[in-house]
Amino acid sequence: MIVSTAGVFFFFFFFTLIPVSLSSAAPSFTVDYKNNSFLKDGEYFRYISGSIHYSRIPRFYWKDRLLKMYMAGLDAVQTYIPWSFHESVPGVFDFSGDRDLEYFLQLCHEIGLLVILRPGPYICAEWDLGGLPAWLLKKKDIVLRTADPDYLAAVDKWMGKLLPMMKRHLYQNGGAIITVQVENEYGSYFACDFDYLRHLVKLFRSHLGDDVVLFSTDGAGLGYLKCGALQGVYATVDFGPGGNVTKAFEAQRYAEPHGPLVNSEYYTGWLDHWGEPHSIVSTDAVVKTLEEILDLGANVNMYMFIGGTTFGYWNGANTPFAPQTTSYDFDAPLTEAGDLTQKYFAIRKVIKKYKKIPGGVLPPSTPKFAYGKVQMKKLKTLSESLDILSISGPVKTLYPLSFIDLNQQFGFVLYQTSLPVDCLKPTPLSSPLNGVHDRAYVSVGGVAVGILERNKCISINITGRAGSRLDVLVESMGRINYGKNLNDFKGLVTNLTLGADVLTNWTVFSLGIDEVVREGLLWDTPSQQDSSPTHILSPPTSLSLPTFYGGTLKIPDQIPDLPQDTYIQFPGWSKGQLWINGVNLGRYWPSRGPQVTLFVPASVLSTEAPNNITLLELETCPCTRGECVVQFTHTPILNFTVTHIKPYNRGQTFITP
């Protein structure tokens, strides 16, 4: 007998979900300093929690992931609120669809999960600019995460919108939220601005009231708590497996001599960067330290319990500049696609020693389908498409403008100028001040000649005749999300030089690629040969011009239970961006790794109409020398490079969730 996933969920809800009990007494959640615990409705309470980022999971799958967390024995979930996800344009707030935060909180409540809320304003989370909206950088000398008046004014407006919404979801008001974090790991930031923290506490209290438990999170070391802890905000710590648990909690006791022990980020895995080995944290190490934490009676939140996917352009980067991958699998107990792992069952077994876990049927891993190969065809080069990609039109400027100067936050900007002199011999095109943020695809006279990359390649040699068009397509790879270098401007943020001469007289195109792909405009007219005169003198490299490719996936409607989740591979492709049915599923970069496949949730696919696949290939494509296909498979490949074990050394302050 075949039982559908939906049927299993219904069975589970009907027979096993425990309804919230009714009581005449008002619900309460407080800190009991005398007995070193939390009190929930006046009784001792210790939570076992797991992190989930609603912004990294399609709304379609929120219930599935939350049910699996509930069935693991968790009391609570912890989630960040990325400010930029909801206010990408100043004063325009979006809480719809995949951004419907209140629906997510209501689901938690209905399932029986409490919520530990981390609203920022800064969250880190390997999210672009740590969740702060990039438009804050319009004031170029703004000092983020301080009492800078312009920063505080923006924070006050955002929190004035967000926190009143959250108030009705507080536990004492009948909702799921038991605690609310103020800022995030502030003790790791250079500013140590107590006026800023006090401002936030006053702001949170004014909107949420005096009864809510406010808390802070910092590394388990006195150096972090020195600037991270603040009177009136309960100080907690974070640390991963393998260390001395007692010693780690001694750091918390420095700031909080009495009250519950809390590890707010117990690392079940770790993050990945492009070009670095895939991170793995052993299940044995995770469960061993988890037992030590629970044996002490401590509260714990596992970061992450499910990582998910950083769709679109939302990934962040660490310093020295290292952008994170599209996958945020994190080697967590639930995979990027929400699948049950050995680590999940091992953790569930540990939790079962300390509390009763729900009975009933475990929601299964979602089925995957290998749809096979899809033929791709060239649509247009990016330069051919400028008339539709740059809706605002070209901007003339003596020197290059940054993304923010153009009121663009993510994606790509094209810079054009002409070679001022003949370059009969290879001449260096350079970014002497490392001002390419973050990766620039260079062509001369319509021929791709090289790539400039932040910190890695700041000069290439080019040739060409005077008057040849120089195109520099700059890609933002994600803003720094941790540390002192948050003011991370994108584009050509300093001048380029040709030999000893500064290049001037630029024409700059702000590109709205997502809107154009969503509306299907690239498919309307066939590609034409680029009409730019080719005056390049050196032989072409293996690179090709940034080009859009398209294909169509038809899913048969005669097969039951389709569409299903899948993964997409890019055989022979190098680096670019993927859209399916207009949804930006993120960056692919199999030539650098470690991630090779991208997760494609079933919610973006359709059996009722052909599924349009659009790629923007930035470097090389296989179409002129072999098969021009992408391939859908049922198996992810996240570890193309050699696996490594991540040490949890808090001294490495440039890497932290």
C-alpha positions as CSV (number, residue, x, y, z in Angstrom):
1,M,0.0,0.0,0.0
2,I,1.4,3.4,-1.0
3,V,0.7,6.2,1.5
4,S,1.3,9.8,0.3
5,T,3.4,12.2,2.3
6,A,0.3,14.4,2.8
7,G,-1.5,11.3,4.1
8,V,1.3,10.6,6.6
9,F,1.2,14.2,7.8
10,F,-2.6,14.0,8.3
11,F,-2.3,10.8,10.2
12,F,0.4,12.3,12.4
13,F,-1.5,15.4,13.2
14,F,-4.8,13.7,13.9
15,F,-3.4,11.0,16.2
16,T,-0.3,12.3,17.8
17,L,-0.2,16.1,18.0
18,I,-0.8,17.2,21.6
19,P,-3.0,20.3,21.7
20,V,-1.9,23.3,23.8
21,S,-3.5,22.9,27.2
22,L,-5.9,25.5,28.5
23,S,-5.3,27.1,31.9
24,S,-7.0,29.8,33.8
25,A,-3.6,31.2,34.8
26,A,-1.8,33.5,32.4
27,P,1.1,31.8,30.6
28,S,4.5,33.0,31.8
29,F,8.2,32.3,31.0
30,T,10.8,33.7,33.4
31,V,14.4,33.2,34.7
32,D,14.6,31.5,38.1
33,Y,17.9,32.8,39.4
34,K,17.5,31.1,42.8
35,N,17.3,27.6,41.2
36,N,19.4,28.2,38.1
37,S,16.6,27.4,35.7
38,F,13.9,28.8,33.5
39,L,10.3,28.7,34.8
40,K,7.5,28.0,32.3
41,D,4.1,28.7,33.8
42,G,5.8,28.6,37.2
43,E,7.4,25.2,36.8
44,Y,11.0,24.1,36.1
45,F,11.7,24.0,32.4
46,R,14.8,23.1,30.4
47,Y,14.6,23.4,26.6
48,I,16.3,21.3,23.9
49,S,16.1,23.4,20.7
50,G,17.3,23.4,17.1
51,S,18.0,26.2,14.7
52,I,16.0,26.6,11.4
53,H,16.0,29.6,9.1
54,Y,12.7,30.1,7.5
55,S,14.4,32.3,4.9
56,R,16.4,29.3,3.7
57,I,13.4,26.9,3.3
58,P,10.5,27.4,0.9
59,R,7.2,28.0,2.8
60,F,5.9,24.8,1.0
61,Y,8.3,22.8,3.3
62,W,8.1,24.7,6.6
63,K,5.6,22.2,8.1
64,D,7.6,19.2,7.0
65,R,10.8,20.5,8.6
66,L,9.2,21.6,11.8
67,L,7.4,18.3,12.2
68,K,10.7,16.4,11.9
69,M,12.2,18.7,14.5
70,Y,9.2,18.1,16.8
71,M,9.5,14.3,16.4
72,A,13.2,14.4,17.2
73,G,12.1,15.5,20.7
74,L,12.8,19.2,20.5
75,D,10.9,21.6,22.7
76,A,11.8,24.7,20.7
77,V,13.2,26.0,17.5
78,Q,15.5,29.0,17.1
79,T,15.3,31.3,14.1
80,Y,16.9,34.5,12.8
81,I,15.0,37.3,11.2
82,P,17.1,38.8,8.3
83,W,16.2,42.5,8.2
84,S,17.2,42.7,4.5
85,F,14.9,39.8,3.6
86,H,11.9,41.9,4.6
87,E,13.0,45.5,3.9
88,S,15.2,45.3,0.8
89,V,13.9,48.8,-0.2
90,P,13.8,51.4,2.5
91,G,10.2,51.7,3.9
92,V,8.8,48.8,1.8
93,F,8.1,45.8,3.9
94,D,7.5,42.3,2.6
95,F,6.0,39.6,4.8
96,S,4.3,37.6,2.1
97,G,4.9,34.1,0.6
98,D,8.3,32.7,1.7
99,R,8.7,35.8,3.9
100,D,5.5,35.2,5.9
101,L,7.2,35.2,9.3
102,E,3.9,35.2,11.3
103,Y,2.7,32.1,9.4
104,F,5.9,30.4,10.3
105,L,5.5,31.3,14.0
106,Q,1.9,30.1,13.9
107,L,3.0,26.8,12.5
108,C,5.5,26.4,15.3
109,H,2.8,27.1,17.8
110,E,0.3,24.6,16.2
111,I,2.9,21.8,16.1
112,G,3.9,22.4,19.7
113,L,7.3,24.0,19.3
114,L,8.3,27.0,21.3
115,V,10.4,29.7,19.6
116,I,13.6,31.4,20.5
117,L,13.6,34.5,18.4
118,R,16.8,36.2,17.1
119,P,15.6,39.4,15.4
120,G,18.9,41.2,15.2
121,P,19.1,43.8,13.9
122,Y,22.4,42.2,13.0
123,I,22.3,38.4,12.8
124,C,25.4,37.2,10.9
125,A,23.9,33.8,9.8
126,E,26.2,33.6,6.7
127,W,23.7,36.0,5.2
128,D,24.6,39.0,3.0
129,L,25.9,41.8,5.3
130,G,24.8,39.8,8.3
131,G,21.2,40.5,7.6
132,L,21.6,44.2,7.5
133,P,20.1,45.8,4.3
134,A,22.7,47.0,1.9
135,W,21.0,50.3,1.4
136,L,22.4,51.3,4.8
137,L,25.7,51.8,3.0
138,K,24.3,54.8,1.1
139,K,25.9,56.7,3.9
140,K,29.4,55.6,3.0
141,D,30.9,56.4,6.4
142,I,28.1,54.8,8.4
143,V,29.4,52.8,11.4
144,L,27.1,49.8,11.6
145,R,26.2,48.2,14.9
146,T,26.9,51.3,16.9
147,A,25.1,54.4,18.1
148,D,25.7,56.1,14.8
149,P,22.5,58.3,14.5
150,D,21.7,57.3,10.9
151,Y,22.1,53.6,11.7
152,L,19.9,53.9,14.8
153,A,17.3,55.8,12.9
154,A,17.0,53.0,10.4
155,V,17.0,50.4,13.2
156,D,14.2,52.2,15.1
157,K,12.0,52.3,12.0
158,W,12.6,48.6,11.2
159,M,12.0,47.4,14.8
160,G,9.0,49.7,15.0
161,K,7.5,47.6,12.3
162,L,8.7,44.2,13.3
163,L,8.5,44.0,17.1
164,P,4.8,45.0,17.4
165,M,4.1,42.1,15.1
166,M,6.2,39.8,17.3
167,K,4.5,40.9,20.5
168,R,1.3,39.1,19.8
169,H,3.4,35.9,19.3
170,L,5.1,36.1,22.7
171,Y,4.4,33.1,25.0
172,Q,2.8,35.3,27.7
173,N,0.4,36.6,25.0
174,G,-0.6,33.1,23.9
175,G,2.1,32.6,21.3
176,A,5.2,30.5,20.9
177,I,8.1,33.0,21.5
178,I,9.7,32.4,24.9
179,T,12.9,34.4,24.6
180,V,14.2,37.2,22.3
181,Q,17.9,37.8,21.5
182,V,19.2,41.4,21.4
183,E,21.8,41.8,18.6
184,N,24.1,38.9,18.0
185,E,27.6,37.9,19.3
186,Y,28.3,41.6,19.9
187,G,31.4,40.7,22.0
188,S,33.1,39.7,18.7
189,Y,32.6,43.1,17.2
190,F,35.2,45.8,17.4
191,A,33.0,48.6,18.5
192,C,32.1,47.6,22.1
193,D,29.4,50.3,22.1
194,F,27.3,50.0,25.3
195,D,25.2,53.0,24.3
196,Y,24.1,51.1,21.3
197,L,23.2,48.0,23.3
198,R,21.4,50.0,25.9
199,H,19.4,51.7,23.1
200,L,18.4,48.3,21.7
201,V,17.3,47.1,25.1
202,K,15.2,50.1,25.6
203,L,13.7,49.8,22.1
204,F,12.9,46.1,22.6
205,R,11.3,46.7,26.0
206,S,9.2,49.6,24.6
207,H,7.7,47.3,22.0
208,L,7.7,43.9,23.7
209,G,7.1,44.9,27.3
210,D,9.0,44.1,30.5
211,D,7.9,40.5,30.9
212,V,9.8,39.0,27.9
213,V,13.1,37.3,28.6
214,L,15.8,39.2,26.6
215,F,19.1,37.4,26.1
216,S,22.5,37.8,24.4
217,T,24.8,35.2,22.8
218,D,28.6,35.3,22.7
219,G,31.5,32.9,22.4
220,A,32.4,31.0,25.5
221,G,35.3,33.2,26.6
222,L,35.6,36.1,28.9
223,G,37.0,38.3,26.1
224,Y,33.7,37.9,24.2
225,L,31.4,38.5,27.2
226,K,33.3,41.7,28.2
227,C,31.6,43.6,25.4
228,G,28.7,41.3,24.7
229,A,27.0,41.0,28.1
230,L,24.7,43.8,29.4
231,Q,22.8,44.2,32.6
232,G,19.1,43.3,32.1
233,V,19.9,41.0,29.2
234,Y,20.5,37.3,30.1
235,A,23.9,36.3,28.9
236,T,24.3,32.9,27.1
237,V,27.3,31.3,25.3
238,D,27.9,29.2,22.3
239,F,30.4,26.4,21.6
240,G,30.7,23.2,19.6
241,P,31.5,19.6,20.3
242,G,34.9,18.3,21.5
243,G,35.7,21.0,24.1
244,N,35.5,21.2,27.8
245,V,31.8,21.8,28.5
246,T,32.3,22.7,32.2
247,K,34.9,25.3,31.3
248,A,32.8,26.7,28.6
249,F,29.9,27.3,31.0
250,E,32.3,28.9,33.5
251,A,32.5,31.7,31.0
252,Q,28.8,32.2,31.2
253,R,28.9,32.1,35.0
254,Y,31.3,35.0,34.8
255,A,28.5,37.1,33.4
256,E,25.6,35.3,35.0
257,P,26.6,33.9,38.4
258,H,23.0,32.5,38.8
259,G,20.4,31.3,36.4
260,P,20.1,28.6,33.7
261,L,23.1,27.3,31.8
262,V,22.5,28.0,28.1
263,N,24.4,27.1,24.9
264,S,22.6,29.1,22.3
265,E,24.7,27.7,19.4
266,Y,25.8,24.1,19.8
267,Y,27.4,23.4,16.4
268,T,26.2,20.1,14.7
269,G,28.2,20.9,11.6
270,W,29.8,23.9,9.9
271,L,29.5,26.1,6.9
272,D,31.2,25.8,3.5
273,H,33.1,28.4,1.3
274,W,33.6,28.2,-2.4
275,G,37.0,26.6,-3.1
276,E,37.4,25.1,0.3
277,P,36.8,21.5,1.4
278,H,33.3,20.5,2.5
279,S,32.9,20.6,6.3
280,I,32.0,17.5,8.2
281,V,31.5,17.1,12.0
282,S,31.3,13.5,13.2
283,T,28.1,12.3,14.7
284,D,30.0,10.7,17.5
285,A,31.5,14.0,18.5
286,V,28.2,15.8,18.3
287,V,26.2,13.3,20.5
288,K,29.1,12.9,23.0
289,T,29.2,16.6,23.9
290,L,25.4,16.9,23.6
291,E,25.1,14.3,26.4
292,E,27.6,16.2,28.5
293,I,25.6,19.4,28.1
294,L,22.3,17.7,29.0
295,D,23.9,15.9,32.0
296,L,24.7,19.3,33.5
297,G,21.0,20.2,33.2
298,A,21.8,22.9,30.7
299,N,19.6,24.3,28.0
300,V,20.9,23.8,24.4
301,N,20.1,25.0,20.9
302,M,21.6,23.0,18.1
303,Y,22.9,25.2,15.3
304,M,21.9,24.1,12.8
305,F,19.2,21.4,13.0
306,I,18.5,22.0,9.4
307,G,20.5,24.5,7.3
308,G,18.6,24.7,4.1
309,T,19.6,26.7,1.0
310,T,20.8,30.2,0.5
311,F,18.8,30.9,-2.6
312,G,19.3,33.9,-4.9
313,Y,22.1,36.3,-3.9
314,W,21.6,36.1,-0.1
315,N,24.8,34.3,0.9
316,G,27.4,36.2,2.9
317,A,31.2,36.0,3.0
318,N,34.0,35.9,5.6
319,T,37.2,37.7,6.0
320,P,39.7,37.4,4.2
321,F,37.1,37.5,1.5
322,A,35.6,34.0,1.2
323,P,32.0,33.7,-0.1
324,Q,29.8,30.9,1.2
325,T,28.2,28.3,-1.1
326,T,24.6,28.2,-2.1
327,S,24.0,25.1,-0.1
328,Y,23.7,25.7,3.6
329,D,23.5,22.0,4.4
330,F,25.8,22.5,7.3
331,D,26.2,18.7,7.8
332,A,23.1,19.2,10.0
333,P,20.8,16.4,11.4
334,L,18.4,17.2,8.6
335,T,19.9,17.7,5.2
336,E,19.5,20.7,2.9
337,A,16.5,18.9,1.5
338,G,15.1,18.0,4.9
339,D,16.1,14.3,4.8
340,L,16.6,12.3,7.9
341,T,20.3,11.4,8.6
342,Q,22.2,9.1,10.9
343,K,23.0,12.2,12.9
344,Y,19.3,13.0,13.3
345,F,18.5,9.5,14.7
346,A,21.6,9.6,17.0
347,I,20.6,13.0,18.5
348,R,17.0,11.7,18.9
349,K,18.3,8.7,20.8
350,V,20.2,11.0,23.2
351,I,17.2,13.3,23.7
352,K,15.1,10.3,24.5
353,K,17.3,9.6,27.6
354,Y,16.3,13.0,29.1
355,K,12.7,13.5,28.2
356,K,9.7,11.8,26.6
357,I,9.7,12.3,22.9
358,P,6.5,12.3,20.7
359,G,5.2,9.0,19.5
360,G,3.7,8.3,16.1
361,V,4.9,8.2,12.6
362,L,8.1,10.1,11.6
363,P,7.5,12.2,8.4
364,P,9.7,10.6,5.8
365,S,12.5,12.1,3.8
366,T,11.0,13.7,0.7
367,P,11.3,11.6,-2.4
368,K,13.7,12.7,-5.1
369,F,13.4,12.3,-8.9
370,A,16.1,12.2,-11.5
371,Y,14.4,13.9,-14.5
372,G,17.5,13.3,-16.6
373,K,19.2,15.5,-19.2
374,V,17.7,18.7,-20.5
375,Q,19.0,20.2,-23.8
376,M,20.1,23.8,-23.5
377,K,20.4,26.4,-26.2
378,K,22.1,29.8,-26.4
379,L,19.6,32.6,-25.9
380,K,21.7,35.8,-25.9
381,T,25.0,37.1,-24.7
382,L,24.6,39.5,-21.8
383,S,25.9,42.4,-23.9
384,E,23.3,41.7,-26.5
385,S,20.6,42.0,-23.9
386,L,21.4,45.4,-22.4
387,D,18.4,47.0,-23.9
388,I,16.1,44.8,-21.7
389,L,18.4,44.2,-18.8
390,S,19.2,47.8,-18.0
391,I,15.8,49.3,-17.6
392,S,17.1,52.6,-16.1
393,G,19.5,53.0,-19.0
394,P,23.3,53.7,-19.1
395,V,24.9,56.1,-16.7
396,K,27.9,58.2,-17.9
397,T,30.6,58.8,-15.3
398,L,34.2,59.8,-15.2
399,Y,35.1,57.2,-12.7
400,P,33.4,53.9,-11.9
401,L,30.3,53.9,-9.6
402,S,29.6,51.2,-6.9
403,F,26.5,49.1,-6.8
404,I,25.1,51.3,-4.0
405,D,25.8,54.4,-6.0
406,L,23.5,52.9,-8.6
407,N,20.9,51.9,-6.0
408,Q,21.5,48.3,-6.8
409,Q,22.1,45.8,-4.0
410,F,22.9,42.4,-5.6
411,G,23.7,40.7,-8.8
412,F,25.7,42.2,-11.7
413,V,26.7,45.6,-13.0
414,L,28.4,46.1,-16.4
415,Y,31.1,48.8,-16.8
416,Q,32.1,49.9,-20.4
417,T,34.8,52.2,-21.7
418,S,37.2,52.3,-24.6
419,L,40.9,51.5,-24.7
420,P,42.5,55.0,-24.7
421,V,45.7,53.8,-26.5
422,D,46.9,51.0,-28.6
423,C,48.0,48.0,-26.6
424,L,50.1,46.2,-29.2
425,K,51.9,44.2,-26.6
426,P,50.3,42.6,-23.5
427,T,49.5,45.4,-21.1
428,P,48.3,45.0,-17.5
429,L,44.7,45.8,-16.8
430,S,44.8,46.2,-13.0
431,S,42.9,46.9,-9.9
432,P,45.9,48.2,-7.9
433,L,43.9,48.9,-4.7
434,N,42.1,45.5,-4.9
435,G,38.9,47.4,-5.8
436,V,37.1,44.6,-7.8
437,H,34.3,43.5,-5.5
438,D,34.1,40.7,-6.1
439,R,34.7,39.1,-9.5
440,A,35.0,40.8,-12.9
441,Y,34.6,39.2,-16.3
442,V,36.7,41.2,-18.8
443,S,36.3,41.3,-22.6
444,V,37.9,43.5,-25.3
445,G,36.1,44.1,-28.6
446,G,33.6,41.4,-27.8
447,V,36.1,38.7,-27.0
448,A,36.5,37.3,-23.4
449,V,40.1,37.9,-22.2
450,G,40.2,37.2,-18.5
451,I,38.9,37.4,-15.0
452,L,39.8,39.8,-12.1
453,E,39.0,38.5,-8.7
454,R,39.1,40.2,-5.3
455,N,42.2,39.2,-3.3
456,K,43.1,36.5,-5.8
457,C,43.8,38.2,-9.2
458,I,44.1,42.0,-9.4
459,S,45.8,42.2,-12.8
460,I,45.5,40.5,-16.2
461,N,47.3,41.3,-19.5
462,I,45.2,42.5,-22.5
463,T,45.9,43.7,-26.0
464,G,43.8,45.8,-28.3
465,R,43.6,48.8,-30.5
466,A,42.7,52.2,-29.3
467,G,39.0,52.7,-29.3
468,S,38.2,49.0,-28.7
469,R,35.4,48.5,-26.3
470,L,36.4,47.3,-22.8
471,D,33.6,45.5,-21.0
472,V,34.0,44.7,-17.3
473,L,31.0,42.7,-15.9
474,V,31.2,42.7,-12.1
475,E,29.5,40.1,-9.9
476,S,28.7,40.6,-6.2
477,M,29.5,37.3,-4.5
478,G,28.0,38.2,-1.2
479,R,28.8,40.9,1.4
480,I,31.0,40.2,4.5
481,N,28.7,39.0,7.3
482,Y,31.1,38.9,10.3
483,G,33.8,41.0,11.8
484,K,34.9,44.6,11.5
485,N,34.7,44.8,7.7
486,L,30.9,44.9,7.3
487,N,30.9,48.0,5.2
488,D,31.5,45.9,2.1
489,F,30.8,47.9,-1.1
490,K,30.3,46.1,-4.4
491,G,31.3,46.8,-8.0
492,L,34.4,48.7,-9.1
493,V,35.0,50.4,-5.8
494,T,38.4,51.9,-6.9
495,N,39.7,52.8,-10.3
496,L,41.1,50.4,-12.9
497,T,44.4,51.2,-14.6
498,L,45.7,50.2,-18.0
499,G,49.4,50.2,-17.7
500,A,50.2,53.3,-15.8
501,D,47.0,55.2,-16.8
502,V,43.8,55.4,-14.9
503,L,40.8,54.4,-17.0
504,T,38.0,57.1,-17.2
505,N,34.8,57.9,-19.1
506,W,32.8,54.9,-18.1
507,T,29.3,53.9,-19.2
508,V,27.7,51.9,-16.4
509,F,24.7,49.6,-16.7
510,S,22.7,48.5,-13.6
511,L,21.3,45.1,-14.5
512,G,17.9,43.9,-13.5
513,I,18.4,40.3,-14.5
514,D,16.0,38.6,-12.1
515,E,13.0,40.7,-13.4
516,V,13.9,40.0,-17.0
517,V,14.2,36.2,-16.4
518,R,11.0,36.1,-14.4
519,E,9.1,37.8,-17.3
520,G,10.7,35.5,-19.9
521,L,12.0,38.4,-22.0
522,L,15.3,36.6,-22.9
523,W,13.3,34.0,-24.9
524,D,11.5,36.5,-27.1
525,T,14.2,37.1,-29.8
526,P,17.0,34.9,-31.0
527,S,20.6,35.6,-30.4
528,Q,22.6,37.6,-32.9
529,Q,26.3,37.8,-33.4
530,D,27.8,40.6,-31.3
531,S,28.3,43.5,-33.7
532,S,31.1,45.0,-31.7
533,P,34.3,45.4,-33.7
534,T,36.9,42.9,-32.7
535,H,40.3,44.6,-32.3
536,I,41.9,42.1,-29.9
537,L,45.4,41.2,-30.9
538,S,46.1,38.2,-28.7
539,P,44.5,34.8,-29.4
540,P,41.2,34.2,-27.4
541,T,41.4,32.4,-24.2
542,S,39.2,29.4,-23.3
543,L,36.7,31.8,-21.7
544,S,33.5,32.8,-23.4
545,L,31.4,35.9,-23.0
546,P,28.8,35.9,-20.2
547,T,25.8,34.3,-22.0
548,F,22.3,33.2,-21.2
549,Y,21.2,29.7,-22.0
550,G,17.7,28.2,-21.9
551,G,16.1,24.8,-21.8
552,T,12.7,23.2,-21.0
553,L,11.9,20.4,-18.6
554,K,8.6,18.7,-19.3
555,I,7.4,16.6,-16.3
556,P,4.8,14.0,-17.3
557,D,1.6,14.4,-15.5
558,Q,0.7,10.7,-15.8
559,I,3.2,9.7,-13.1
560,P,1.8,9.9,-9.6
561,D,3.3,12.2,-7.0
562,L,5.3,14.3,-9.4
563,P,6.8,16.8,-9.3
564,Q,9.3,15.8,-6.7
565,D,12.4,17.4,-5.3
566,T,15.5,17.0,-7.4
567,Y,19.1,18.2,-7.8
568,I,20.6,19.8,-10.9
569,Q,24.2,19.2,-12.2
570,F,26.1,21.2,-14.7
571,P,28.3,18.9,-16.8
572,G,31.0,20.9,-18.5
573,W,29.6,24.3,-17.3
574,S,31.9,26.5,-15.1
575,K,30.2,29.2,-13.1
576,G,26.9,31.1,-13.2
577,Q,23.4,31.6,-11.9
578,L,20.4,29.3,-12.2
579,W,16.7,30.2,-12.5
580,I,13.8,27.7,-12.9
581,N,10.4,29.2,-13.8
582,G,11.8,32.6,-12.9
583,V,12.9,31.6,-9.4
584,N,16.6,32.3,-8.6
585,L,17.9,29.1,-7.1
586,G,21.4,30.4,-6.5
587,R,25.0,30.3,-7.8
588,Y,26.6,27.2,-9.4
589,W,30.4,26.9,-9.5
590,P,31.4,23.2,-10.0
591,S,34.7,24.3,-11.4
592,R,35.7,25.5,-8.0
593,G,33.6,23.3,-5.7
594,P,33.0,21.9,-3.2
595,Q,29.3,22.1,-4.1
596,V,28.5,20.6,-7.5
597,T,24.7,20.2,-7.5
598,L,22.0,22.8,-6.7
599,F,18.9,21.7,-4.7
600,V,15.6,22.2,-6.7
601,P,12.6,22.0,-4.4
602,A,9.4,20.5,-5.9
603,S,7.5,23.7,-5.1
604,V,9.2,25.5,-8.0
605,L,8.3,22.8,-10.6
606,S,5.1,22.2,-12.5
607,T,3.5,19.3,-14.3
608,E,0.9,21.6,-15.9
609,A,3.4,23.5,-18.1
610,P,6.9,23.2,-19.3
611,N,9.5,24.3,-16.8
612,N,11.8,27.0,-18.1
613,I,15.4,26.7,-17.1
614,T,17.7,29.7,-17.5
615,L,21.4,29.8,-16.9
616,L,23.7,32.8,-17.0
617,E,27.1,31.1,-17.7
618,L,29.9,33.5,-16.9
619,E,33.0,31.7,-17.9
620,T,32.9,28.7,-20.2
621,C,30.1,26.4,-21.5
622,P,30.3,22.9,-23.0
623,C,28.1,23.7,-26.0
624,T,30.8,24.3,-28.6
625,R,32.8,21.1,-27.8
626,G,30.3,18.6,-26.5
627,E,26.8,18.1,-25.0
628,C,24.9,21.3,-24.2
629,V,22.9,19.9,-21.3
630,V,22.1,20.2,-17.7
631,Q,21.1,17.0,-15.8
632,F,18.6,16.5,-13.0
633,T,19.6,13.8,-10.5
634,H,18.3,12.4,-7.2
635,T,21.6,12.6,-5.4
636,P,23.4,15.8,-4.1
637,I,27.1,16.4,-4.6
638,L,28.4,18.8,-1.9
639,N,31.9,17.4,-1.3
640,F,33.7,17.6,-4.6
641,T,36.9,18.6,-2.8
642,V,38.4,16.6,0.1
643,T,36.4,16.5,3.3
644,H,38.0,18.2,6.3
645,I,37.1,18.3,10.0
646,K,36.4,21.8,11.3
647,P,38.1,22.7,14.6
648,Y,36.0,24.8,16.9
649,N,38.6,27.4,17.8
650,R,36.8,30.6,18.9
651,G,40.1,32.4,18.3
652,Q,39.3,32.1,14.6
653,T,37.0,35.0,14.9
654,F,36.5,35.5,11.2
655,I,34.4,32.3,10.9
656,T,31.3,32.1,13.0
657,P,27.6,31.6,12.3
